[in-house]
Amino acid sequence: MPKKILDLDTPFRKNERVVTTRDLVGAPEGTFGKVKLSNGLHTTNNWPRYWVRFENGEFMGQVSHTDLVRPHLREVWVEREAERAAAAEAAANASAAAADTAAAAPAGDAGGNELAALIPPLLLERSRAARKRLLGY
C-alpha cells in the first residue's frame, strides 16, 4: 500500500486522483479527476501545471497546482485557506489602523513615514515656512 501524502505542496504524479479547489471552465469546484500529465516548472520557479481528465468528461490542460488538491487533504486545504483569509483580514485591519494613526499624527511628526524620518527637521521647517510664505498656508 503506498504512503499517503500529507503535504499540500507535493507535486501530483501521473494517474493520481485530485479534486478541484475552485470553479474551472468545464469543471466546477469539487469535481474529481485524474492527473494524466505533469508539465510546467517544478524545481526552481515552482510553476507546476497538469493535464487532468475530470469525471464529468472534461479534459483540461495547464491546470495550476493551486487549483487542485488530493481528496484526502481537502479539509486541510479548507483550513489553510481560512487561516490565509483571516491573516489577510488582520493585515488589512492593521494597515488601516496604521493609516489612521499616521493621519492623526501632528504635522511636525514623521507619522510613521520612514522617508520623513530621514529628512532633518531643519529642512522640514524651512519647507513649511516657504510654503506658508509663497502659498499662504
N, C-alpha and C positions, 0 to 999 in steps of 0.2 A: 504494500500500500504506500503510495507516495506521500511525502510530508505535506501538510497544509501550510501554505504560505501565510504569514501573519503580518506582512508589511504591505501597505498600500502602494508604495513606490516601486516595488519589484516589477520588472517588465513581464508582460504576458508572453507565454510560449504558444507555439502553434497548437491548434485544437483545444486550447484552454477555454472553458466556459466563462463568459462575462455577462454583466448586466449594465445597461446604460444608466448614467447618473443625471442626465438632463435630456430634454427633448432634442432629438436629431431629426433631420429631414428623412421621413420614412421609418423612423424608429423612435417612438415616444419613450419617455423616461420609464425605466423598469423593464424594458424589453431585453430578453435573454438572447445570447448569440454565442458564436464560436469564432475565435481568432483563427483566420486562415493564413495570414502572412503578417510578419512584423517588419516594418521598414521605418525610415526616419533615422535620427541620430540618437543613439542610446548612451554614448560614452561621455564625451566632454560637454556637449551642448545640451544634453538631456531633452531631446525633442522627439520622443517616440511616437510613432503613428502605426496604425494597424488597419488591415483589411479584415472586416468582420461580416460573417453571414448570420443574419438575425433570424429568429424563429418565425417571424411574420413573412419571411421570404425575401426580404431586402438584403442586398449585398452591397456594402459600402466600404470605400477606401478612404484613407487619410483620416481615420478616426483618432482623435487625440487620446493619450493615456488618461488625461483628467476626465474624459467623458465616459470612462469605463471603470468598473470595479469587479472584483471577484464576488460571486454571490454570497459566500460565507463571510465576507468582510463588509457587506453593505451597511450594517448597523454601525460599525466602526467608522465608516466614511461619513454617515449622517452625523454622528457625534463630533467628528473632526470639523465638519462644515459648520455646525452650530457654534463650536468654540471659535472658529475663524470669524464668524459673523459677530459674535459677542466682542471679540478683540477689536474688530474694525469699528464697532459702535463705540467702544470705550475710547479708542484713539480719536474718533471724531469728536466725542464729548470733551476730551482733554484738550484738543486743539481749539475748540470753540471757547472753552474756559480760558485758555491762554490768550486768545484774541480779545476776549472781554477784558482781561486783566491789562493787556497792552493798551487798549483803548481808554481805560480808566486811569492810566499812569499819568503823572504830571508831565507838562511839556518839556521840562528840562531833563527828565529821566530818560534813559535809553529805552525803557519799556520792553525789555526782552529782545530788542533788535541788536544783534551782535555787531553789525556794521556801525551803528551809532555809538556803541561802547568803545569802538576803536578810534573814533574821532575825538580829538582833545576838546574839552569843554570850552576853552577859549575860542576855538573856531566856530563851535555851535552858537555861542553868544554873539560873535561877530556877524554870523549869518542872520540871526534873529534881528539884530539891530539894523542891518542893511535892508532886510525885508520890510521892517517897520518904516524905515526912512523912505524907501522907494515906493512901496505898495500901500502903505498906510495901515498895515496890520501886523 
